[in-house]
Each structure stands twice: as structure tokens, then as C-alpha cells.
Amino acid sequence: DNLPALHDRITTVLANAAPRYRESYEVILVDDGSTDNSFAVCAALHAADPRVRVIRFRRNFGKTAALHAGFRFSEGRRVVTIDADMQEDPADMFKLLELIDADHDLVSAWRKHRQDPLSKTLPSRLFNFVVSRVTGVPLHDFNCGFKAYRREVIEELDLYGEQHRFIPVLAHQRGFRVGEVAVAHQRRRFGRSK
């Protein structure tokens, strides 16, 4: 249910963006073995919009595999990732891209006022605190899927397992400049967190 709304929001935001953003972009949807009607919706979006490309996994391989496939399939100099749950606004991508265009290589969104239940936010806060303290990477929200990357970062990372949670750490260890920007976070309208 989120996919048409997400596509509509992305295309609307980019249609009203600065020329450097709206002139050349692609939307890559990764169907990670969905058991609902997601692939049919993705296929319909692809048929209606030539900028949409779809990757379909035969089964669920996890978020790291989905990101890895999207990265390898992408062609842009900058790549923005966002979950399809519509909890982050694609318009906030420009906040991330401003830092990329300035002097960062990877910028992660920080869901400062997260709209999820305590059962999700409390373990996440503990995880973020520990990872930041142990690695020296000063981020508040490692798990947020809304990120912007320079192409060099995604070409150097060889992701597997559950490494998606540690992408900023892996990038930082390779000497890339990692930053963070606070973004708005909304309650989930459709579906449930897996």
C-alpha cells in the first residue's frame, strides 16, 4: 500500500527540485521476496514510469542483500536509500544531499523524534549509544535506512550478512567522511515492521 504513495512523493519532490536533481534520476525498487502484491505494484510503477527499475528476489534475503543489489544496479554519482514504509519524507533527501555536495561521503538521517513504539526505540537507543561509543562514529541513528552516499562509498563496500546496520562504521573505517542530519519521522500508515 505504501509503494504508489512513495513513488508519487518521490516524483513530486524531484519535479519541484533544483535542476541538478530533477534532470537525471532513477528510482530503484527492491522487492525482497515479498509475499503480498508488492511486485505487481512495482511492475505497474515501472510500466508507467521509465525512471523506475525493479529488482525482485525469489525470497527474503534481508536488508543488507537488498541494499547491495540496489547499489550495484544504480548508476548515479550519488545514491539515496529510503525504506518504503513512508515514515521518512523523501523531501528531506535534499538535507542529506547538501552535506554530500559540501564535504561528506555518507550522510545518515537521524529520526530525532521517532514515531515508533518504545519496544523499538529503547533497544535502538541502546544499540546506537554502544556502537557510537565503541567505534567513535558520532551518530544517533545507525539503523535508519534513509541515507545518502557518494558513489565511491558504495563501490568500496562489499556488504553481506547484517552489515546494513554498520554501513556508516564501515565507511568511516575506510576514511570516508560520515555525517548526520535530523529529519522528521511519521507514524507508519500501512503494513507493519518486520
Solvent accessible surface area in square Angstrom, and as a share of the most:
residue,aa,sasa,rsa
1,D,130,0.68
2,N,17,0.09
3,L,21,0.10
4,P,65,0.41
5,A,31,0.24
6,L,6,0.03
7,H,27,0.12
8,D,89,0.46
9,R,85,0.31
10,I,17,0.09
11,T,30,0.17
12,T,58,0.34
13,V,13,0.07
14,L,12,0.06
15,A,65,0.51
16,N,120,0.62
17,A,12,0.09
18,A,47,0.37
19,P,69,0.43
20,R,141,0.52
21,Y,19,0.07
22,R,97,0.35
23,E,124,0.56
24,S,94,0.61
25,Y,50,0.19
26,E,54,0.24
27,V,13,0.07
28,I,39,0.20
29,L,19,0.09
30,V,46,0.26
31,D,7,0.04
32,D,28,0.15
33,G,16,0.15
34,S,51,0.33
35,T,144,0.84
36,D,107,0.56
37,N,100,0.51
38,S,22,0.14
39,F,64,0.27
40,A,53,0.41
41,V,35,0.20
42,C,3,0.02
43,A,40,0.31
44,A,61,0.48
45,L,22,0.11
46,H,90,0.40
47,A,89,0.69
48,A,87,0.68
49,D,19,0.10
50,P,123,0.77
51,R,91,0.33
52,V,0,0.00
53,R,58,0.21
54,V,36,0.20
55,I,26,0.13
56,R,147,0.54
57,F,33,0.14
58,R,229,0.84
59,R,144,0.52
60,N,94,0.48
61,F,92,0.38
62,G,18,0.17
63,K,63,0.27
64,T,0,0.00
65,A,36,0.28
66,A,15,0.12
67,L,27,0.14
68,H,49,0.22
69,A,22,0.17
70,G,13,0.13
71,F,4,0.02
72,R,108,0.40
73,F,82,0.34
74,S,10,0.07
75,E,129,0.58
76,G,27,0.26
77,R,182,0.66
78,R,57,0.21
79,V,17,0.10
80,V,47,0.27
81,T,18,0.11
82,I,43,0.22
83,D,47,0.25
84,A,43,0.34
85,D,20,0.11
86,M,29,0.13
87,Q,5,0.02
88,E,7,0.03
89,D,36,0.18
90,P,3,0.02
91,A,33,0.26
92,D,19,0.10
93,M,16,0.07
94,F,42,0.17
95,K,89,0.38
96,L,0,0.00
97,L,8,0.04
98,E,108,0.48
99,L,52,0.26
100,I,1,0.00
101,D,56,0.29
102,A,71,0.55
103,D,69,0.36
104,H,39,0.17
105,D,11,0.06
106,L,0,0.00
107,V,0,0.00
108,S,0,0.00
109,A,0,0.00
110,W,58,0.20
111,R,27,0.10
112,K,108,0.46
113,H,134,0.60
114,R,51,0.19
115,Q,61,0.27
116,D,24,0.12
117,P,82,0.52
118,L,117,0.58
119,S,88,0.57
120,K,67,0.28
121,T,8,0.05
122,L,103,0.51
123,P,77,0.48
124,S,11,0.07
125,R,153,0.56
126,L,116,0.58
127,F,52,0.22
128,N,10,0.05
129,F,115,0.48
130,V,69,0.40
131,V,12,0.07
132,S,25,0.16
133,R,171,0.63
134,V,118,0.68
135,T,45,0.26
136,G,52,0.50
137,V,1,0.01
138,P,107,0.67
139,L,8,0.04
140,H,97,0.43
141,D,5,0.03
142,F,0,0.00
143,N,44,0.22
144,C,1,0.00
145,G,10,0.09
146,F,1,0.00
147,K,7,0.03
148,A,0,0.00
149,Y,1,0.01
150,R,66,0.24
151,R,44,0.16
152,E,100,0.45
153,V,0,0.00
154,I,0,0.00
155,E,108,0.48
156,E,89,0.40
157,L,2,0.01
158,D,100,0.52
159,L,10,0.05
160,Y,146,0.55
161,G,56,0.54
162,E,100,0.45
163,Q,37,0.17
164,H,22,0.10
165,R,84,0.31
166,F,75,0.31
167,I,1,0.01
168,P,0,0.00
169,V,9,0.05
170,L,31,0.15
171,A,0,0.00
172,H,81,0.36
173,Q,125,0.56
174,R,109,0.40
175,G,64,0.62
176,F,32,0.13
177,R,127,0.46
178,V,29,0.16
179,G,9,0.08
180,E,38,0.17
181,V,28,0.16
182,A,42,0.33
183,V,10,0.05
184,A,58,0.45
185,H,14,0.06
186,Q,75,0.33
187,R,165,0.60
188,R,74,0.27
189,R,150,0.55
190,F,84,0.35
191,G,68,0.65
192,R,170,0.62
193,S,48,0.31
194,K,204,0.86
